[in-house]
């Protein structure tokens, strides 16, 4: 099994990797399929199903789908151009993209939110259609946005036997479980990051790998900085006030005082994570880690390590990211990173496991301690539901990332106090997450039909 560090960490836009980035990617894929087809389309239609319908407006799924059909992509997204394109489409009811004729598309009539049963393959389903001059469908494709910006067609999902994406396995260390990962590490004498690096170098040069990871951290860190400077009310109607700047200002004012409580370090970790997720909620540029809803945990722990831990060095951020990506790959391959599939345990829980493993690695942990750190962090997110109020990635999502970061650091510290021997394996914990997600009622899996979403007034 091989999932690249660049699969787990993608530069994109908020507020959701599965509900914003995924539909945009799916729409772009549909355009490519349409260009390669023998058909001569005159119009486009789209329908959103399952969680994409129930929380689509709050996640900007409608906007993302239209922009994807208009040729926009998450990694090159330009907000000013996107706003102009949307206004033009609403006014002219026409989409114009390279390689295709002008296509009729009325956002009010041709984009359907289907609140019936979800499509059979996944909770996040969408159907894109091309029509002829009479409005009859001449070509269509079903896509599933399976979390973290990953997208599969119905055929690809059937071929894979589920949501396990087809992964390249021709690598030196093709571990698909944590147990295999540790066995390979012991046999080779390499760390998790070193094995992951060797796998990555099968597909890119060392310079490309290092430059790519530097770019990932650059975007993550810039997101933290922007978040700590942002003010005002987050969009969406909940009137959630951005808090990161106020927390940062207060923490800076307390620096150097002798009476600051030791637990204040938790506020720094929460600050970094909340800064990222406030930016995500505002539709800013973020990095999936492994998803947008959980994007704050990994960068918060890296920033905590760099700013507050003696001996930390930016030169080892790549080691952190490679270790975290290895753990994230195991979570995705053997369970899920999708809140719509397994609840928030799959998003913030996986992110916390990734961050904890990365921190344990750069603090000198053995492979057993790294695995233990990930297991502790994930274990104590098991059963966590995904119940965003009004379908927005704001409450409880923003604070939840802060607590995920705190748990990650605590788990890493706890694992380093031991020798790596423990009762519950990471593999068992990931399988438990999968089973728990399967058994979890649908209303607690990113539909906003249960939990906080119905018990807190949202208008």
VOGU-3710 file (C-alpha; in Angstrom, 3 decimals, decimal comma):
1> xxxxxxxxxx> 0,000/0,000/0,000  1,279/3,467/-0,845  -0,358/6,840/-0,366  1,960/9,768/-0,986  2,614/12,524/1,509  1,149/14,739/-1,214  -2,048/12,678/-1,191  -2,496/13,207/2,542  -1,445/16,868/2,493  -3,025/18,807/-0,395
11> xxxxxxxxxx> -3,081/22,561/-0,812  -6,659/23,636/-1,311  -9,479/25,867/-0,110  -12,005/25,835/2,704  -14,318/25,025/4,198  -14,305/21,269/3,442  -12,066/18,826/1,628  -14,905/16,358/1,008  -17,710/18,857/0,414  -15,809/21,710/-1,281
21> xxxxxxxxxx> -12,558/20,428/-2,758  -13,917/16,995/-3,717  -16,883/18,267/-5,752  -14,641/20,806/-7,471  -12,192/18,035/-8,390  -15,047/15,797/-9,556  -16,422/18,539/-11,794  -12,993/19,079/-13,334  -12,721/15,337/-14,014  -16,148/15,407/-15,641
31> xxxxxxxxxx> -15,026/18,171/-17,994  -12,003/16,078/-19,012  -14,230/13,058/-19,647  -16,598/15,217/-21,669  -13,766/16,616/-23,784  -12,624/13,072/-24,563  -16,136/11,829/-25,405  -17,720/11,747/-28,894  -20,736/13,727/-27,679  -21,563/17,324/-28,518
41> xxxxxxxxxx> -23,046/18,737/-25,315  -25,182/21,843/-25,109  -25,801/21,959/-21,353  -24,846/20,664/-17,899  -26,764/19,412/-14,868  -25,649/18,291/-11,400  -27,284/16,568/-8,449  -25,904/16,305/-4,902  -26,816/13,355/-2,690  -26,476/12,227/0,926
51> xxxxxxxxxx> -24,277/14,417/3,077  -23,403/16,592/0,073  -27,078/17,552/-0,073  -27,819/17,843/3,643  -24,817/20,050/4,502  -23,920/21,216/1,006  -24,933/24,860/1,375  -23,017/25,236/4,649  -19,975/23,619/3,051  -20,259/25,693/-0,171
61> xxxxxxxxxx> -20,733/22,481/-2,166  -23,031/24,194/-4,658  -20,518/26,962/-5,241  -17,632/24,471/-5,542  -19,500/22,314/-8,037  -20,330/25,264/-10,274  -16,772/26,567/-10,107  -15,394/23,111/-10,908  -17,602/22,964/-13,986  -16,264/26,419/-14,849
71> xxxxxxxxxx> -12,689/25,109/-14,826  -11,506/26,058/-11,335  -9,274/23,739/-9,276  -8,532/23,831/-5,512  -4,747/24,082/-5,850  -4,885/27,116/-8,177  -8,025/28,739/-6,800  -8,280/32,516/-7,175  -11,115/33,980/-5,087  -11,475/37,177/-7,134
81> xxxxxxxxxx> -11,709/35,291/-10,432  -14,081/32,766/-8,856  -16,480/35,468/-7,677  -16,461/37,039/-11,126  -17,095/33,677/-12,811  -20,011/32,877/-10,503  -21,611/36,243/-11,127  -21,230/35,757/-14,875  -22,766/32,260/-14,783  -25,757/33,442/-12,733
91> xxxxxxxxxx> -26,289/36,325/-15,142  -25,819/34,502/-18,464  -26,807/30,957/-17,412  -23,838/29,815/-19,491  -20,560/28,095/-18,665  -17,613/28,611/-20,969  -14,528/26,423/-20,579  -11,617/25,575/-22,831  -12,152/22,667/-25,202  -15,964/22,679/-25,009
101> xxxxxxxxxx> -18,706/24,795/-26,606  -20,686/27,251/-24,474  -22,846/25,152/-22,133  -26,221/26,135/-20,736  -26,317/25,991/-16,935  -28,883/27,674/-14,728  -27,655/27,327/-11,114  -31,216/27,557/-9,768  -32,640/24,865/-12,044  -29,704/22,670/-13,005
111> xxxxxxxxxx> -28,127/22,081/-9,582  -30,307/19,762/-7,491  -30,016/19,008/-3,782  -31,462/15,497/-3,484  -32,496/14,875/0,147  -33,608/11,309/-0,497  -31,545/8,187/0,224  -27,804/8,508/-0,330  -26,243/6,914/-3,388  -25,105/3,324/-2,726
121> xxxxxxxxxx> -21,346/3,828/-2,816  -20,758/6,505/-0,170  -22,524/9,196/1,851  -20,914/11,895/-0,321  -22,303/11,247/-3,803  -22,920/13,447/-6,827  -24,087/12,894/-10,396  -22,937/15,146/-13,226  -24,715/15,147/-16,569  -24,264/16,594/-20,052
131> xxxxxxxxxx> -27,351/17,325/-22,118  -28,130/17,933/-25,780  -30,030/20,841/-27,286  -33,374/19,376/-26,200  -32,212/18,926/-22,609  -31,879/15,145/-22,825  -28,976/13,518/-20,983  -26,320/12,246/-23,394  -23,524/11,551/-20,910  -23,326/11,247/-17,136
141> xxxxxxxxxx> -20,957/10,126/-14,394  -21,392/9,361/-10,700  -18,668/10,538/-8,335  -18,001/9,937/-4,666  -16,030/12,407/-2,560  -14,551/10,027/-0,004  -12,692/12,484/2,256  -9,492/14,510/2,130  -10,210/15,697/-1,410  -10,072/12,147/-2,811
151> xxxxxxxxxx> -12,629/11,418/-5,531  -13,691/8,100/-7,088  -16,143/7,358/-9,875  -18,738/4,678/-9,238  -16,762/2,346/-11,505  -13,506/3,025/-9,670  -15,181/2,385/-6,342  -16,624/-0,899/-7,597  -13,224/-1,939/-8,924  -11,546/-1,079/-5,624
161> xxxxxxxxxx> -14,221/-2,930/-3,665  -15,108/0,152/-1,626  -13,473/3,428/-0,662  -9,923/2,096/-0,697  -8,391/4,109/-3,494  -6,185/2,256/-5,924  -2,702/2,737/-4,526  0,711/2,119/-6,030  2,485/-0,695/-4,194  5,753/-0,889/-6,144
171> xxxxxxxxxx> 7,765/0,671/-3,335  10,551/-0,589/-1,048  8,356/-0,624/2,071  4,715/-1,317/1,062  3,244/-1,618/4,562  -0,545/-1,587/4,780  -0,863/-2,062/8,555  0,926/-0,619/11,548  2,214/-4,077/12,434  3,806/-4,430/8,987
181> xxxxxxxxxx> 5,235/-0,929/9,356  6,958/-1,829/12,625  8,225/-5,169/11,305  9,757/-3,466/8,262  11,301/-0,779/10,457  12,907/-3,368/12,725  14,192/-5,414/9,780  15,600/-2,401/7,946  16,766/-0,369/10,920  14,967/2,629/9,446
191> xxxxxxxxxx> 12,500/5,027/11,036  8,943/5,409/9,770  9,928/8,667/8,070  12,968/7,069/6,391  10,861/4,226/5,006  8,223/6,669/3,835  10,904/8,792/2,204  12,304/5,768/0,357  8,816/5,008/-0,931  8,307/8,587/-2,103
201> xxxxxxxxxx> 11,619/8,566/-3,974  10,262/5,870/-6,290  8,067/8,538/-7,869  9,997/11,816/-7,533  13,484/13,165/-6,926  14,789/14,069/-3,481  14,714/17,735/-4,471  11,093/17,492/-5,604  10,131/15,730/-2,391  11,880/18,238/-0,143
211> xxxxxxxxxx> 10,579/21,247/-2,089  7,060/19,840/-2,016  7,109/19,282/1,737  8,593/22,728/2,289  5,678/24,136/0,303  3,200/22,200/2,449  4,635/23,630/5,660  4,873/27,110/4,122  1,134/27,091/3,358  0,273/25,599/6,764
221> xxxxxxxxxx> 2,343/28,155/8,640  1,044/31,059/6,572  -2,483/29,901/7,356  -1,723/30,005/11,089  -0,306/33,518/10,751  -3,287/34,803/8,750  -5,669/33,228/11,218  -3,993/34,946/14,157  -4,488/38,298/12,427  -8,049/37,841/11,142
231> xxxxxxxxxx> -10,988/39,607/12,744  -14,728/39,806/12,270  -17,592/37,355/11,840  -17,285/34,096/9,934  -19,641/33,674/6,960  -22,659/31,380/6,974  -25,196/32,960/9,297  -24,189/31,572/12,699  -22,434/34,850/13,480  -19,441/33,001/14,937
241> xxxxxxxxxx> -16,808/35,521/15,925  -13,181/34,914/15,002  -11,293/34,426/18,274  -7,714/33,541/17,352  -6,421/37,120/17,209  -7,839/37,974/20,623  -6,343/34,841/22,161  -2,981/35,548/20,514  -2,941/39,149/21,719  -3,737/38,049/25,278
251> xxxxxxxxxx> -1,064/35,346/25,258  1,541/37,777/23,946  0,641/40,258/26,676  1,205/37,563/29,319  4,631/36,533/28,028  7,378/37,135/30,554  5,036/37,313/33,532  6,015/35,117/36,454  2,432/34,204/37,357  1,422/32,535/34,089
261> xxxxxxxxxx> -0,035/29,072/34,775  1,707/26,061/33,181  -1,530/24,981/31,478  -1,386/28,152/29,369  0,644/26,119/26,862  -2,648/24,434/25,984  -3,972/27,817/24,921  -1,068/28,202/22,494  -1,812/24,817/20,934  -5,507/25,638/20,654
271> xxxxxxxxxx> -4,671/29,049/19,230  -2,612/27,641/16,372  -5,276/25,077/15,484  -8,181/27,498/15,763  -6,353/30,038/13,600  -6,184/27,472/10,792  -9,792/26,407/11,125  -11,084/29,950/11,253  -9,282/30,530/7,973  -10,808/27,323/6,638
281> xxxxxxxxxx> -14,294/28,397/7,721  -13,754/31,674/5,880  -12,916/29,796/2,665  -9,201/30,550/2,805  -6,230/28,529/1,597  -5,480/25,519/3,791  -3,769/22,142/3,583  -5,797/18,955/4,028  -4,317/17,228/7,068  -5,868/14,803/6,302
291> xxxxxxxxxx> -9,078/16,821/5,690  -10,077/20,481/5,819  -12,322/19,949/8,830  -9,278/18,622/10,708  -6,723/20,874/9,002  -5,610/22,641/12,170  -4,294/19,742/14,234  -1,062/18,815/12,422  0,140/22,394/11,769  -0,714/23,367/15,349
301> xxxxxxxxxx> 1,447/20,588/16,750  4,313/21,428/14,384  4,106/25,099/15,346  3,948/24,168/19,050  7,063/22,015/18,611  8,987/24,708/16,733  8,005/27,612/18,988  7,939/25,999/22,421  10,084/22,859/22,511  13,853/23,296/23,072
311> xxxxxxxxxx> 15,970/21,805/20,301  13,248/21,868/17,653  14,516/22,578/14,146  12,646/23,564/10,959  14,966/21,208/9,070  13,078/18,259/10,572  9,570/19,335/9,570  9,813/16,956/6,607  10,442/14,063/9,001  7,334/15,072/10,955
321> xxxxxxxxxx> 5,200/15,263/7,796  6,421/11,930/6,424  5,677/10,168/9,706  2,257/11,787/9,959  1,453/10,878/6,349  2,324/7,237/6,990  -0,160/7,096/9,881  -2,805/8,981/7,921  -2,429/6,521/5,068  -3,085/3,612/7,422
331> xxxxxxxxxx> -6,220/5,312/8,771  -7,537/6,018/5,295  -6,676/2,618/3,813  -8,018/0,519/6,675  -10,915/2,696/7,881  -11,739/6,231/6,734  -10,828/9,899/7,026  -14,350/10,988/6,046  -16,717/12,505/8,597  -19,661/11,540/6,399
341> xxxxxxxxxx> -18,537/7,913/6,524  -17,244/7,452/10,087  -17,934/10,657/12,009  -15,395/13,122/13,350  -13,315/10,302/14,838  -12,203/9,754/11,231  -11,230/13,393/10,741  -9,936/14,969/13,964  -9,157/11,524/15,406  -6,989/10,583/12,436
351> xxxxxxxxxx> -5,397/14,043/12,415  -4,545/13,763/16,098  -2,984/10,331/15,530  -0,934/11,721/12,638  0,260/14,717/14,651  1,087/12,643/17,711  3,148/10,187/15,662  4,993/13,033/13,947  5,805/14,703/17,250  6,958/11,458/18,850
361> xxxxxxxxxx> 9,245/10,873/15,875  10,986/14,266/15,977  11,321/13,979/19,760  13,396/10,836/19,273  10,783/8,128/19,722  11,314/4,557/18,544  8,977/3,094/15,936  7,104/1,361/18,768  6,689/4,656/20,618  5,557/6,382/17,423
371> xxxxxxxxxx> 2,915/3,699/16,872  1,894/3,941/20,530  1,542/7,735/20,277  -0,766/7,417/17,261  -2,828/4,727/18,979  -3,317/6,753/22,165  -4,426/9,826/20,228  -6,860/7,900/18,031  -8,231/5,733/20,838  -9,418/8,763/22,747
381> xxxxxxxxxx> -11,352/10,119/19,790  -13,261/6,883/19,147  -17,001/7,392/18,840  -16,782/11,126/18,103  -19,693/12,226/15,947  -19,750/14,790/13,158  -22,645/17,153/13,900  -21,777/20,614/12,509  -24,368/23,239/13,365  -26,101/24,497/10,204
391> xxxxxxxxxx> -23,724/22,327/8,167  -20,932/24,860/8,662  -17,370/23,818/9,494  -17,398/26,091/12,533  -19,122/24,695/15,639  -17,889/22,378/17,085  -15,180/21,982/14,428  -12,915/24,945/15,190  -12,451/24,277/18,910  -12,366/20,526/18,267
401> xxxxxxxxxx> -9,136/20,981/16,318  -7,589/22,738/19,306  -8,478/19,847/21,597  -7,221/17,397/18,951  -3,842/19,133/19,023  -3,697/19,036/22,819  -4,529/15,320/22,804  -1,853/14,716/20,165  0,870/16,341/22,265  -0,305/14,552/25,418
411> xxxxxxxxxx> -0,348/11,205/23,590  3,162/11,711/22,234  4,471/12,694/25,657  2,799/9,701/27,289  4,186/7,285/24,716  7,718/8,632/25,208  7,432/7,948/28,943  7,052/4,256/28,122  8,950/1,719/26,053  6,363/1,340/23,298
421> xxxxxxxxxx> 4,755/-1,782/24,751  0,999/-1,423/25,186  -2,214/-3,438/25,155  -4,215/-1,896/22,268  -2,439/-1,816/18,914  -2,883/0,964/16,381  -4,268/-1,607/13,936  -6,925/-2,648/16,464  -7,771/0,980/17,119  -8,161/1,773/13,407
431> xxxxxxxxxx> -10,373/-1,289/12,927  -12,455/-0,190/15,910  -12,866/3,217/14,307  -14,071/1,551/11,112  -16,574/-0,625/12,953  -17,788/2,262/15,095  -18,307/4,397/12,006  -20,231/1,604/10,328  -22,529/1,262/13,349  -22,941/5,011/13,938
441> xxxxxxxxxx> -26,386/6,380/13,086  -26,407/8,369/9,863  -27,706/11,497/11,574  -24,377/11,785/13,414  -22,266/11,545/10,252  -22,080/15,032/8,734  -25,761/15,407/7,917  -26,545/18,035/10,576  -29,617/15,964/11,508  -28,497/15,108/15,038
451> xxxxxxxxx> -26,353/16,111/17,998  -25,372/19,751/18,415  -26,808/20,527/14,998  -30,364/20,090/16,307  -29,907/20,997/19,960  -28,409/24,459/19,461  -30,416/27,277/17,809  -28,664/28,066/14,532  -30,475/31,063/13,158
//
